[in-house]
Structure formats: structure tokens, C-alpha cells
Amino acid sequence: MQFRLFSFALIILNCMDYGHCQANRWRRSKRGCRIENCDSCFSKDFCTKCKAGFYLHRGRCFHECPDGFAPLDETMECVGCEVGPWSEWGTCSRNNRTCGFKWGLETRTRQIVKKPAKDTIPCPTIAESRRCKMAMRHCPGGKRTQKTKDKRNKKKKRKLIERAQEQHSVFLATDRANQ
């Protein structure tokens, strides 16, 4: 359904001479338009002009504009914030680095094509991020920072102490059993 509405909108936007569009549009005069309160249809499922007192929004007619859209009385259309297509996902990174971590974030954006007529109408999200796996977990050169080395050394030391305590406990238990 979404694709069909989009393709009809493209046809309408690409048609430069409105009279030419009217002549070549879907012949609705012989058949009925399925859209309630529609005065003129591009196709049986896409309205181009609503009856008096109704606002046009995405090929449909409304008595009031949907949330996030404002009525434009001059053209009897519902207008809102229009955004462009999403960009490709960006490079997976973390702390502005593309290596050295297992997981990172990638981001994509889109531009505001048309700002809303009223400042109170919110625009949809123009940036979004998602978790991603880094292409290279280890950075070229393999040199770790001092902080990373200290962390690894602390872990090793902690494990050694735990093992020593465990072995000491076992030794004490066997020694007491032998006495």
C-alpha cells in the first residue's frame, strides 16, 4: 500500500503540465472513486482534491488533519515537516575509533526538506544509531595503551591470587585431614 501511494505521488510530482496530467490520469469519471469525501481522484485509491470542508493528506480526505500536521487553508491540505531519505549507515566506531573494540555504533541521518508551517509541529527523527560489530577488533600495530595494559595486569594478578588462595585452602584441608 505504501509503495503504491508513493508511486502515485511521484507521478503527480513529475507531471509538469497539470492539464496534461488531468487528460492522462486514471479515468475516474466512468468509475467511482473509493476515497470518501473526494472530489477528484488520480486513481480509485488516491485523491487529488477533496470536497469543500475537507483537507487532503497523502491521497485521503480528512475533516481535521492528523497529529503532527497542520491545516493549510489556502490549499485545503495538511502540511507537516517533510524529511528526505535516510543516508547509508556510517562507519562502525566507538570513541571516534574504528578499531580496538568488539562493538561500536553506526549512524545514519536524513535532512529536513521542508520545515513545518508552525513551530509547534514536530519533525520526525533525523538521526538514528544502532549497535554494530567492529570490522577490526585489534588496531594495526598491536600496541596497547598503558591503561589497557594495567587492566589486563590487574585481571591476571587477581586470578593468580584467587588460584593461590584456592590451592592454599586445599593444602590446609588435606593437611588437617592427615593429622
C-alpha positions, 0 to 999 in steps of 0.5 A: 500500500505504501509503495503504491501511494508513493508511486502515485505521488511521484507521478503527480510530482513529475507531471509538469503540465497539470492539464496534461496530467488531468487528460492522462490520469486514471479515468475516474469519471466512468468509475467511482472513486473509493476515497470518501469525501473526494472530489477528484481522484488520480486513481480509485485509491488516491485523491487529488482534491477533496470536497469543500470542508475537507483537507487532503493528506497523502491521497485521503480526505480528512475533516481535521488533519492528523497529529503532527500536521497542520491545516493549510487553508489556502490549499485545503491540505495538511502540511507537516515537516517533510524529511528526505531519505535516510543516508547509508549507515556510517562507519562502525566506531566507538570513541571516534575509533574504528578499531580496538573494540568488539562493538561500536555504533553506526549512524545514519541521518536524513535532512529536513526538506521542508520545515513545518508551517508552525513551530509547534509541529514536530519533525520526525527523527533525523538521526538514528544509531544502532549497535554494530560489530567492529570490522577490526577488533585489534588496531594495526600495530598491536600496541596497547595503551598503558591503561589497557595494559594495567587492566589486563595486569590487574585481571591476571594478578587477581586470578593468580591470587584467587588460584593461590588462595584456592590451592592454599585452602586445599593444602590446609584441608588435606593437611588437617585431614592427615593429622 
